[in-house]
Amino acid sequence: MKPDLKDARILIVDDQNSNIEILESFLTIQGYINLNTVSDSRQAVSVIENWKPDILLLDLMMPHVSGFEIMEQIKTGRVAQSFMPVVVLTADANPQTRQKALTAGASDFLTKPFDLIEVGLRIKNLLFTVFLMSGMEEHNHMLEKKVADRTAELVEKNKELIIARDKAEAADRLKTAFLQNISHEIRTPLNGIIGFASILTDPDTSNQEKEELLPMLNASADRLIKTVTDYMDISMIVSGNKYPVNQSVALKSIFEKLYNSYKDKADAKGLELLMILPAGQENMVISSDAEFLSKSIGQFLDNAIKFTRQGKVEFGYHSENSRVNFYVKDTGCGISEEHTESVFNIFEQESTATTRGYEGSGLGLSISSEMVNMLGGKISLETEKDKGSIFSFSLNVDNQITVAHGDATAVESGQEKTGEVVFLIADNNPEELTFYKYALKQFSNKILLASNGKEALDLYYDNPDVSVVFLDLNMPYMSGTEVAAIIRQKNAAIPILAFSGHLNDEKENTVKISDLFSDMLSKPVTRNDLIRVLANYGISRKCK
């Protein structure tokens, strides 16, 4: 006998106490420990319901309630019970009685006087069946639970897949709209550049017509540069290749450059552009990334001017405790409440329709948001449809704020150099060298050109009167950084300016570069960029 069978609950129902005592004694000797007896058949059903025996030893002929009636109640479900075998013990050996008992639900039929050994074997076999069925039932319950749990997991997974599919489809639609827009934003200004250039080079085009068309060509070029720059910025941000590096940043210098860059755009639309610098803090210097700061505010200004038809655009900063707050405010069309969050998402604009009334790739606010986040700030937006918007963010600079006693850049700019300026320019791109040559002719007739780093160093050694050095950071034979390091050892004061088409990639060596170079220019470089940076070193254009 298996040990767990000894724990089986066995109920004996018989109106004869002598029969009960015989069975109880025998089963106790057999090792069964959970025995219960009922001599009043009226109590049998209640005991069965409450005690829930594993097997029932039942007499048929009893006063009040017969064994047949008890089995009928079990069979009809009046007693909530799982499989419970019933062994009938009776003195009635009539075949009809036996047949009736088995039909009523008895599992076995034994007649009195019965052989106790046979009774024990039959009880053992039936209990083994009970335990086997109980194990199967438990296993089925476990399987049902696993199936239910797995089904719930699959339902939840299916919901997640549906959400992911919807997001993917939405992203695909947004990317399609973005790619269509970016194609438009590249082809449109490119068409203007090619078209205006062909007209300007036509011998039949008059000087008056050239004067009218040249600003349009420049506007197309500016629009193309901005589109490509925005696209490259967002690509580098998403790929993790663009990151800020703290430097000393003169806020006034950044804001003046932004003002000069956007003044013409504002004037062209009849808008008032206001730069508000806090009294007593105009010359504030903080530790931050000048490029990230300038581009973030610049994108706000670009949006403000683009979406403002009349009125003004105001931008500035102010300091509170250890934080500097920056803002751009406009009287433009504003943003609807449902789009105040989505306009900062990559590939999203308030409107992606091809019939929208404003040009642009829709990346500006995404770039600003990402850059501000990397600087440790967060953009806030206050807007009202058809009333205007205020974009702002603040940076925690702790004790890194300093206020200079005067504008160092202005002082240096005022010290105008005398005598002939000699430029040394090194770039491995012949078209760019040609541009620099013609752009700098208005400053000097002495311009030395080199197509690689080694050639630039040779020209420097052969021409000790070189006043300013322009170096592309990426050149064959010797990089601009290597050339600058050698020249800097010879002359610590000479202005050395860097050109780079991917300036942010060089920021891992920012400390080294800032020690070597006086200033850095990100390509594409315009003539106005050259005029601005040379003014910082007291170099102005020659009088015609």
C-alpha positions in Angstrom: 0.0 0.0 0.0 1.3 3.5 -0.9 1.8 5.7 2.2 -0.6 8.4 1.0 -3.5 5.9 0.8 -3.3 5.6 4.6 -4.4 9.2 4.8 -7.6 8.5 2.8 -10.8 9.6 4.4 -13.1 6.5 4.8 -16.8 7.0 5.9 -18.8 3.9 7.2 -22.6 4.3 7.1 -24.5 1.4 8.8 -27.4 1.3 11.3 -25.7 -1.8 13.0 -23.0 -0.7 15.4 -21.6 -4.2 15.4 -20.9 -4.0 11.7 -19.3 -0.5 12.2 -17.0 -1.8 14.9 -15.9 -4.8 12.8 -15.0 -2.6 9.8 -13.5 0.2 11.9 -11.2 -2.3 13.7 -10.2 -4.0 10.5 -9.3 -0.8 8.7 -7.4 0.5 11.7 -5.3 -2.7 11.6 -4.8 -2.1 7.9 -3.2 1.3 8.7 -6.0 3.7 7.8 -6.0 6.7 10.1 -8.9 8.9 8.9 -12.0 6.9 9.7 -15.5 8.3 10.3 -18.8 6.5 11.1 -22.5 7.2 10.9 -25.2 4.9 12.4 -28.1 7.3 11.8 -28.7 7.4 8.1 -30.4 10.8 8.3 -27.0 12.3 9.1 -25.1 10.6 6.3 -25.7 13.3 3.6 -24.6 16.1 5.9 -21.4 14.3 6.9 -20.6 13.5 3.3 -21.1 17.2 2.4 -19.0 18.6 5.2 -16.3 15.9 5.7 -15.9 15.0 2.0 -14.8 11.3 2.3 -12.6 9.7 -0.4 -14.7 6.5 -0.2 -18.1 5.5 1.2 -18.9 2.1 2.8 -22.7 2.1 2.7 -25.3 -0.3 4.0 -28.5 -0.4 1.9 -31.2 -1.4 4.3 -31.5 1.2 7.0 -34.4 2.9 8.7 -35.3 6.5 7.9 -33.1 6.9 4.8 -32.0 3.9 2.7 -28.7 3.5 1.0 -30.4 3.8 -2.3 -31.8 7.3 -1.3 -28.3 8.4 -0.2 -26.8 7.3 -3.5 -29.5 9.1 -5.4 -28.8 12.4 -3.6 -25.1 12.0 -4.5 -25.9 11.1 -8.1 -28.3 14.1 -8.6 -25.8 16.5 -7.3 -27.5 17.5 -4.1 -24.1 16.8 -2.4 -21.2 18.8 -3.9 -18.6 16.1 -4.3 -16.0 15.0 -6.8 -15.5 11.3 -7.7 -16.3 9.2 -4.6 -16.6 5.5 -5.0 -19.4 3.8 -3.0 -18.9 0.2 -1.7 -22.3 -1.3 -0.9 -22.2 -3.7 2.1 -25.6 -5.6 2.5 -27.1 -8.8 3.7 -29.4 -8.8 0.6 -27.8 -11.1 -2.0 -30.7 -10.8 -4.4 -29.4 -10.2 -8.0 -32.0 -7.6 -8.5 -30.8 -5.7 -5.4 -27.2 -5.9 -6.7 -28.2 -4.6 -10.1 -30.3 -1.8 -8.6 -27.4 -0.7 -6.4 -24.9 -0.7 -9.2 -27.3 1.3 -11.4 -27.8 3.8 -8.5 -24.1 4.6 -8.5 -22.4 1.9 -6.4 -18.8 1.2 -7.5 -18.8 -2.3 -5.8 -21.2 -4.7 -4.1 -20.3 -7.0 -1.2 -22.8 -9.2 0.7 -22.8 -9.9 4.4 -21.2 -11.8 6.0 -18.2 -10.5 4.0 -14.6 -11.5 3.7 -12.6 -8.7 5.4 -9.5 -9.5 3.3 -11.6 -9.1 0.2 -13.1 -5.9 1.6 -9.6 -4.5 2.2 -8.4 -5.3 -1.3 -11.4 -3.7 -2.9 -11.1 -0.6 -0.8 -7.4 -0.4 -1.7 -8.1 -0.7 -5.4 -10.8 1.9 -5.3 -8.7 4.3 -3.3 -5.9 4.0 -5.7 -8.3 4.9 -8.5 -9.6 7.9 -6.4 -6.0 9.2 -5.9 -5.1 8.6 -9.5 -8.2 10.5 -10.7 -7.5 13.2 -8.1 -3.9 13.6 -9.4 -5.3 13.8 -13.0 -7.8 16.4 -11.9 -5.1 18.5 -10.2 -3.0 18.1 -13.3 -5.9 19.2 -15.5 -6.5 22.2 -13.2 -2.8 23.1 -13.5 -2.9 22.7 -17.3 -6.0 24.8 -17.4 -4.4 27.5 -15.3 -1.3 27.4 -17.5 -3.4 27.7 -20.6 -5.4 30.6 -19.1 -2.2 32.3 -18.1 -0.6 31.7 -21.5 -3.8 32.9 -23.2 -3.7 36.1 -21.0 0.0 36.6 -22.0 -0.8 36.1 -25.6 -3.8 38.5 -25.4 -1.5 41.1 -23.7 1.3 40.4 -26.2 -1.2 40.8 -29.0 -2.3 44.2 -27.6 1.4 45.2 -27.4 1.9 44.1 -31.0 -1.1 46.0 -32.1 0.2 49.1 -30.3 3.6 48.6 -31.8 2.1 48.1 -35.3 0.1 51.2 -35.0 3.2 53.2 -33.8 5.2 51.7 -36.6 2.6 52.6 -39.2 2.3 56.1 -37.7 6.1 56.5 -37.8 6.2 55.2 -41.3 3.6 57.8 -42.3 5.5 60.5 -40.6 8.8 59.4 -42.2 7.1 59.3 -45.6 5.8 62.9 -45.0 9.3 63.9 -43.7 11.1 62.4 -46.7 8.7 64.0 -49.1 9.3 67.3 -47.3 13.1 67.0 -47.1 13.1 66.2 -50.8 11.1 69.3 -51.4 13.3 71.4 -49.0 16.4 70.3 -50.9 15.2 70.4 -54.4 13.4 73.7 -54.1 16.4 75.9 -53.1 18.7 73.8 -55.3 16.4 74.6 -58.2 16.7 78.3 -57.3 20.5 78.2 -57.0 20.9 76.5 -60.4 18.2 78.6 -62.1 19.5 82.0 -60.7 23.1 81.0 -61.4 22.3 80.3 -65.0 20.5 83.6 -65.4 23.3 85.6 -63.7 26.0 84.1 -65.9 23.9 84.8 -69.1 25.6 87.7 -71.0 22.2 89.1 -71.8 21.4 89.6 -68.1 21.7 93.3 -67.2 23.4 94.6 -64.1 20.1 95.7 -62.7 18.6 92.3 -63.2 21.7 90.7 -61.5 21.3 93.0 -58.5 17.6 91.8 -58.2 18.4 88.2 -58.7 21.6 87.8 -56.5 19.7 88.2 -53.2 17.3 85.5 -54.3 20.2 83.1 -55.1 21.7 83.8 -51.7 18.4 83.2 -50.1 18.1 79.8 -51.9 21.6 78.9 -50.8 20.9 79.9 -47.2 17.7 77.7 -47.2 19.6 74.7 -48.6 22.4 75.1 -46.0 19.9 75.2 -43.2 18.0 72.2 -44.4 21.2 70.1 -44.8 22.6 71.4 -41.4 19.3 70.5 -39.7 19.3 67.0 -41.3 22.9 66.4 -40.3 22.3 67.6 -36.7 19.3 65.4 -36.1 21.1 62.4 -37.7 24.1 62.9 -35.4 21.9 63.4 -32.3 19.9 60.2 -33.0 23.1 58.2 -33.6 24.6 59.6 -30.4 27.5 61.2 -32.2 26.7 64.8 -31.2 27.2 65.8 -27.7 28.0 69.1 -25.8 31.4 70.1 -24.4 31.5 72.9 -21.8 33.5 76.0 -22.7 33.5 79.6 -21.6 30.6 81.2 -23.5 30.1 84.9 -23.7 26.3 85.3 -24.0 26.4 88.8 -25.5 28.6 87.5 -28.3 26.2 84.7 -29.1 23.1 86.9 -28.9 24.7 89.6 -31.1 25.6 87.0 -33.7 22.0 85.7 -33.7 20.6 89.2 -33.9 22.8 89.9 -37.0 21.9 86.6 -38.6 18.2 87.1 -38.3 17.8 90.8 -38.6 17.5 90.8 -42.4 14.9 88.0 -42.3 12.8 89.9 -39.8 13.1 93.2 -41.7 12.1 91.4 -44.9 8.8 90.5 -43.3 8.3 93.8 -41.6 8.8 92.4 -38.2 10.5 94.1 -35.2 13.4 92.0 -33.9 14.3 92.9 -30.3 17.3 91.6 -28.4 16.8 92.1 -24.6 20.0 91.8 -22.5 19.7 92.3 -18.7 21.1 95.5 -17.3 24.4 94.9 -15.6 24.6 91.3 -17.0 25.2 92.1 -20.6 28.8 90.7 -20.5 27.8 87.5 -18.7 30.1 84.5 -19.3 28.9 80.9 -18.5 30.3 77.4 -18.8 28.3 75.7 -21.6 28.5 74.6 -25.2 28.3 77.6 -27.5 27.2 75.7 -30.6 24.4 73.9 -28.8 23.2 77.1 -27.1 23.4 79.1 -30.3 21.6 76.5 -32.4 18.9 75.9 -29.9 18.0 79.6 -29.7 18.5 80.1 -33.4 15.9 77.4 -34.2 13.4 79.2 -31.9 14.2 82.5 -33.7 13.9 80.8 -37.1 10.5 79.4 -36.2 9.3 82.6 -34.6 10.1 84.7 -37.7 8.7 82.1 -40.0 5.3 81.8 -38.2 4.9 85.5 -37.4 3.1 87.6 -40.0 3.1 90.9 -38.2 4.3 92.3 -34.9 7.6 91.5 -33.3 10.0 88.7 -32.2 11.8 89.2 -28.9 14.6 87.1 -27.5 17.0 87.4 -24.6 18.1 86.0 -21.2 18.2 86.8 -17.5 19.9 85.3 -14.5 18.2 84.1 -11.3 20.3 82.7 -8.5 22.3 79.9 -10.1 20.2 79.6 -13.3 20.2 81.5 -16.6 16.8 81.6 -18.4 16.7 82.0 -22.2 13.6 82.8 -24.1 12.2 83.7 -27.6 8.8 85.4 -27.7 6.7 86.1 -30.8 3.3 87.5 -31.9 2.8 84.7 -34.4 0.1 82.2 -35.1 0.7 80.1 -32.0 0.3 76.3 -31.7 -2.9 74.4 -31.0 -3.2 72.7 -27.6 -3.2 69.2 -29.0 0.1 69.8 -30.8 2.1 71.5 -28.0 3.9 68.2 -27.2 4.1 66.6 -30.6 5.9 69.5 -32.3 9.0 68.6 -30.4 9.0 65.0 -31.8 11.3 64.0 -34.6 9.5 63.9 -38.0 6.5 65.7 -36.6 5.1 69.1 -37.4 1.7 70.7 -36.4 0.9 70.0 -40.1 2.5 67.5 -42.4 0.2 68.3 -45.3 1.8 69.4 -48.6 -0.6 72.3 -48.6 0.7 73.8 -45.3 1.6 77.5 -45.6 5.2 77.4 -44.3 8.4 76.0 -45.7 10.8 74.0 -43.5 11.8 70.4 -42.7 10.0 70.3 -39.3 13.2 69.4 -37.5 14.0 72.7 -35.9 12.1 72.2 -32.6 13.3 68.6 -32.4 16.9 69.7 -32.7 16.4 72.4 -30.0 14.7 70.0 -27.7 17.4 67.4 -27.9 20.2 69.9 -27.6 18.6 71.7 -24.6 18.1 68.3 -22.9 21.8 67.5 -23.4 22.7 70.8 -21.9 20.7 69.8 -18.8 17.7 72.0 -19.4 14.1 71.4 -20.6 12.0 73.5 -23.0 8.9 75.2 -21.8 6.2 76.4 -24.2 3.5 79.0 -23.5 1.3 79.4 -26.5 -2.2 80.5 -27.6 -3.6 79.9 -31.0 -3.4 83.1 -33.2 -1.8 85.0 -30.3 1.8 83.9 -30.2 4.3 81.7 -28.4 7.1 81.9 -25.8 9.7 79.2 -26.0 12.1 79.2 -23.0 14.5 77.0 -21.1 16.9 77.5 -18.2 20.3 76.1 -17.4 21.8 75.4 -14.0 25.3 76.9 -14.1 25.9 77.0 -10.3 28.9 79.2 -9.6 30.0 79.2 -13.3 28.5 82.7 -14.0 31.0 85.5 -14.4 30.4 89.1 -15.5 33.3 90.6 -17.4 34.2 94.2 -16.8 33.7 95.3 -20.4 33.4 93.4 -23.6 36.7 91.7 -24.4 35.7 91.0 -27.9 34.9 94.6 -28.6 38.2 95.8 -27.1 40.1 93.4 -29.3 38.1 94.3 -32.3 38.9 98.0 -31.8 42.6 97.3 -32.0 42.8 97.5 -35.7 45.9 96.0 -37.3 48.0 98.2 -39.5 50.1 97.3 -42.4 49.5 94.6 -45.1 47.8 91.4 -43.8 49.2 88.1 -45.1 46.8 85.2 -45.1 47.8 81.5 -45.2 44.9 79.3 -46.1 45.1 75.5 -46.2 42.3 73.3 -47.5 42.4 70.1 -49.7 39.3 71.2 -51.6 40.3 73.4 -54.6 36.9 75.0 -55.0 36.9 76.1 -51.4 40.4 77.5 -51.8 39.2 79.5 -54.7 36.3 80.8 -52.7 38.6 81.9 -49.8 41.0 83.5 -52.3 38.3 85.7 -53.7 36.5 86.3 -50.4 39.7 87.6 -48.8 40.9 89.8 -51.7 39.0 92.7 -50.1 41.3 92.4 -47.0 44.7 91.8 -48.6 46.5 91.1 -51.8 48.9 88.7 -50.1 47.1 85.3 -49.9 49.0 82.0 -49.7 47.2 78.8 -50.6 48.0 75.3 -49.6 46.2 72.0 -50.6 47.5 69.9 -47.7 49.0 70.2 -44.2 52.6 69.7 -45.2 52.4 72.3 -47.9 50.9 74.7 -45.4 53.7 74.2 -43.0 56.3 74.8 -45.7 54.6 78.0 -46.8 54.6 79.2 -43.2 58.3 78.6 -42.8 59.0 80.3 -46.1 56.9 83.4 -45.3 57.6 84.7 -41.8 55.3 87.7 -42.4 52.2 85.5 -42.3 49.6 87.4 -40.2 46.6 85.0 -40.0 46.4 81.2 -40.7 43.2 79.4 -41.8 43.5 75.6 -41.5 41.0 72.8 -42.5 41.1 70.2 -39.7 41.0 67.3 -42.1 43.8 67.3 -44.7 46.1 64.8 -46.2 49.7 64.3 -45.0 49.2 66.5 -41.9 45.9 67.5 -40.2 45.1 71.0 -39.4 45.5 70.2 -35.7 49.0 68.9 -36.3 50.0 72.0 -38.3 48.5 74.3 -35.7 50.5 72.6 -32.9 53.8 73.3 -34.7 52.9 76.9 -35.6 51.7 77.6 -32.1 55.1 76.5 -30.7 56.7 79.1 -33.0 54.2 81.9 -32.5 51.9 81.9 -29.5 50.0 85.1 -30.5 49.3 84.5 -34.2 45.5 84.0 -35.0 45.0 80.4 -36.2 41.4 79.7 -37.3 40.0 76.2 -38.0 37.6 75.1 -40.8 35.7 71.9 -40.4 32.7 70.2 -42.2 32.0 68.1 -39.1 33.1 70.3 -36.2 31.3 68.3 -33.6 33.3 65.2 -34.3 36.4 67.1 -33.2 34.9 68.0 -29.8 36.5 65.0 -28.1 39.7 67.0 -28.5 38.1 70.3 -27.7 40.5 71.2 -24.9 43.5 70.6 -27.3 41.8 72.4 -30.2 40.8 75.4 -28.0 44.4 75.7 -26.9 45.7 75.7 -30.5 43.0 77.6 -32.4 41.9 81.2 -31.9 38.5 80.4 -33.4 36.6 77.7 -35.3 34.3 78.0 -38.3 31.8 75.3 -39.3 31.5 74.7 -43.1 29.9 76.0 -45.2 31.7 79.3 -44.5 30.2 82.4 -46.0 32.0 85.7 -46.7 30.1 87.3 -43.8 31.5 84.6 -41.5 35.0 85.7 -42.6 34.2 89.4 -42.2 32.9 88.7 -38.7 35.7 86.6 -37.4 38.5 88.8 -38.9 36.9 91.8 -37.2 37.6 90.1 -33.9 41.3 90.4 -34.6 41.2 94.0 -35.8 41.3 93.2 -39.5 38.9 95.1 -41.7 38.3 95.4 -45.5 40.5 97.7 -47.5 39.0 100.9 -48.8 38.1 100.7 -52.5 
